[in-house]
């Protein structure tokens, strides 16, 4: 191999290593975001369940007021 070819290869390997490191950091951020979104979704589901129960109670009370 010529010196120029070797330097190009070394540069490509260095670029690939940097890309893998960047992707690893990005993947970790995405995993954290995904976990937070799952927790938020779970919380919203629970709030929705509570709200649905309250609405059902109100509807039931309104029905009992009908003549």
C-alpha positions as CSV (number, residue, x, y, z in Angstrom):
1,X,0.0,0.0,0.0
2,X,1.1,3.5,-0.7
3,X,1.4,6.1,2.0
4,X,-1.4,8.1,0.5
5,X,-3.7,5.1,0.4
6,X,-2.9,4.2,4.0
7,X,-3.6,7.7,5.1
8,X,-7.0,7.7,3.3
9,X,-7.8,4.4,4.9
10,X,-6.9,5.6,8.3
11,X,-9.0,8.7,7.8
12,X,-12.0,6.7,6.7
13,X,-11.6,4.4,9.8
14,X,-11.4,7.5,12.0
15,X,-14.5,8.9,10.4
16,X,-16.3,5.7,10.9
17,X,-15.3,5.5,14.6
18,X,-16.6,9.0,15.1
19,X,-19.8,8.2,13.3
20,X,-20.3,5.1,15.5
21,X,-19.7,7.2,18.6
22,X,-22.1,9.9,17.5
23,X,-24.7,7.3,16.7
24,X,-24.2,5.7,20.1
25,X,-24.8,9.0,21.9
26,X,-27.8,9.7,19.7
27,X,-29.2,6.2,20.4
28,X,-28.9,6.8,24.1
29,X,-30.7,10.1,23.8
30,X,-33.5,8.4,21.8
31,X,-33.8,5.6,24.4
32,X,-34.1,8.2,27.2
33,X,-36.7,10.1,25.2
34,X,-38.6,6.9,24.5
35,X,-38.6,5.9,28.2
36,X,-39.9,9.4,29.1
37,X,-42.6,9.2,26.4
38,X,-43.7,5.8,27.7
39,X,-44.0,7.2,31.2
40,X,-46.0,10.2,30.0
41,X,-48.2,7.9,27.9
42,X,-48.9,5.8,30.9
43,X,-49.7,8.9,33.0
44,X,-52.0,10.2,30.3
45,X,-53.8,6.9,30.1
46,X,-54.4,7.0,33.9
47,X,-55.7,10.6,33.7
48,X,-58.0,9.6,30.9
49,X,-59.3,6.7,32.9
50,X,-60.0,9.0,35.8
51,X,-61.7,11.6,33.6
52,X,-63.8,8.9,31.9
53,X,-65.0,7.7,35.3
54,X,-65.9,11.3,36.3
55,X,-67.8,11.8,33.1
56,X,-69.7,8.5,33.6
57,X,-70.6,9.7,37.1
58,X,-71.9,13.0,35.8
59,X,-73.9,11.3,33.1
60,X,-75.4,8.9,35.7
61,X,-76.4,11.8,38.0
62,X,-77.9,13.6,35.0
63,X,-79.9,10.5,34.1
64,X,-81.2,10.2,37.6
65,X,-82.5,13.8,37.5
66,X,-84.7,13.1,34.5
67,X,-88.4,13.2,35.3
